[in-house]
């Protein structure tokens, strides 16, 4: 059982890494030569996406988890399980938000790699959830760990809303936001609309986080 998940974790971590690198390289190549294009600005924007951050964190968690599964036969450390719960919550949230709110939004033709998009928004979230449900080593978490789960999304939203008006895209001359629903200039209701979506997604993250903790307490996967 442990060997199976070692292999799966390494394979999925590799797939996510390739998807992130390929999408970044493809986008830089696509935008190269565009008037006002700044590679440093674009790279910063790329790693300001919650999706990219969550997937990058999942690569670390999967590889560390694979290493622990090889070296340990008992339960995982509390710190690792907590971080793993955080990443599972973020990835599941990423999958839900993308497929419900963002999948139908048109993107610049040729800028997005479809296979990379599917790995980051579908394959990764599904695997991280299955890994949480079935991989051995998980220990039960206290519900107070929900604060750890919500801490990064809170920091990310604050960073995004502060940076947005200051991050002027040289190619468009407009403020840059990672997602349309966070851009107050795209809604007649401005920040009221942004606040609504932030609150909605916060509730989703909290609900998923509670569910993730509940699973850890209901089914202890410390068996080898």
N, C-alpha and C positions, 0 to 999 in steps of 0.2 A: 504494500500500500504506500509506504513512504517512498520507495523507489519510483513508483508511478508518478507521484506528485513532484518529485525532484525533476524528473524528465519534463513533465508538463510545465512546471514553473520556468525552467530554463528556456524551453521552446517559446512560450508566450512572452517572456521577457525579451527574447531576441526579436520576435516579431514586432513587438511594440517599439523597441529601439530602432529597428529598420524603418518602421512606419514614420516615426518622428523625424529621423535624419533625412529620409527620402522626401518627406513633405517640405521640410525646411530648405533643402537643396533645390528642389523643384521650384519652389516659390521664388527663391532668390534668383534663380536662372530666368524665370518667367518675367520678373520685374526689372532685371538688369537693363539699364539703358533708358528706363522710364524717367521722364522729366521730374526732377525733384526727389528721385528715389535715394534713400539713405539706408545702406545695408545695416548699419548699427541700430538705427531706429527700428527697422523691420524685425531684426533678431530680438530686440527687447520686446516688441509687440508680440512676437510669436510665443515667447515664454511668459507672456502675461495672460495667455488663455488658460482658464481653469482646466480645460480639457488636457492641454499639454502638460501643465503642472501635475495633474492627477496621474496621467499616464507615466510621466517621468518618475514620480514617486512609486508607482506600482512596479516599475522595473527594479528599483532598489529593494522593495519589499519582497518581490518574488525571488530575486537572487539570494538575498539574506535568508529567506525562508527555505530555499533549496539547500543552502549551506547548513542550516540548523537541522534540517531533516536528515542530512548525511551524518552529522556529528553527534546528534542527540537521539536517544530512543524514548525520552520522556516528554513531558509537556514543555511548550515554548516559554521563554521568559515573559514576564508581565509587560515589560516595556515594548517588546516586539509585538505581542498580541494587541496592545493598545494602538500602536502605529499601524498595524495591519488592519485593525477595525476602522481606523480613520480613512485609510486608503480605499478600503472596500466601499465605505460610505460615499466617498467622493466619486469613485468610478461608477457606482450604480446611479448616483445623481447625474453624472455626466451622460450616461446612456439614456436616462429618462428625459432629461431636459432637451437633449439634442433631438431625440426622436419625436418628441411632442411639440417642441417650439421652433426648432431650427432646421430640421431636415428639408422643409419645403422652401427655404430662403435661397434665392438664386445667388450664386457666387460668380466672380469673374471667370469667364470661359477659359479653361485650360490651366487655371492657377491651382486647382485642387486635384490631388491624386485620389481617385475614388477608392482604390483598394486600401490606401493608407487611412482614409477617412473612416472606412468600415472597421478597420482594426482598432482604431482609437475610440470609436463611439459605440461599437457593437461587440466585437470579439473580446476586447479587453475587459469591458464591464461585465459581460456574461461570465468570462472565465474567473475573474476575481470573486464574483458572487459564488460560483460553484466551488472554488477553492476554499472559501470561508465555510461553506456548508459541509464539505466532505473531507478536506485534507486533515490529517492527524496532527496533533500537537496543540491545538487551540485550547485555551483555558477560559473559564468563566470570568466575565468582567463585571465590575460594579457599575451601576447606572450613573455614578458620579463621573465616570469616564466620558460621558457625553460632552462635558466641557472641553475635553481634549479634542473630540471630534469636530466641534463647531468652531474651535479657535482659529484654524487656518482659513475657513471660508469668511469669517468676520474680518480678518486681517486682509484677505484678498479683495473683498468688496471695498473696504476703506481705501486701500491702495489704488484700486481701479477708478473710483469716483474722484479721488484727489488728482490722480495723474491724467485722467481723461481730458479735462479742459486745457491742460498744459501740453499735452502730446499732440501737436499740430502735424498732421500728415503732409509732407512736402509735395506729394503727388496730387492731393485734393485740396489742400489748404484748410481742411476742417479738422476738428478735434477727433482723436481716435479712441474708440472703445472696442473691447474684444467682442461684445455681443450687442446687437441692435437694441434689445430691451433695456440695456443699461445706459443708452445714449439719450439724454433728456431732450436733445434737439430734434429727435425723430418722432416725438409725440406732442400733440397739442396740450397734453396735461403735464409736460415736462417732468420734473422730479417727482411729482405725485405718481406718475406712471412707473417710473423707476422704482420708487418706494414699494409700490404694489408687487412688482415682480421680485424684488429683493426679499420682501416678506414671504411671498409664496414659495420661493426657492428655499428660504431659511426653514420654513415649515417642512418642506420635503426632506431637507437634509436632517433635520431633527427627527422626523418620523423614521427615515431610513436608519439613522444612527441608533435609535431606540430598538428598531428591529434587529440590527446587527448585534447589539448587546444582548437582546433577548435570546437570539439563537445561541450565543455563546453560553448562556446560563441554562438553556433547556437541553442542549445536546453537547456533552463534553467530548471532544475528539482528541483525547490524549492517548488513545490506544495506538499501538504501532501497526 
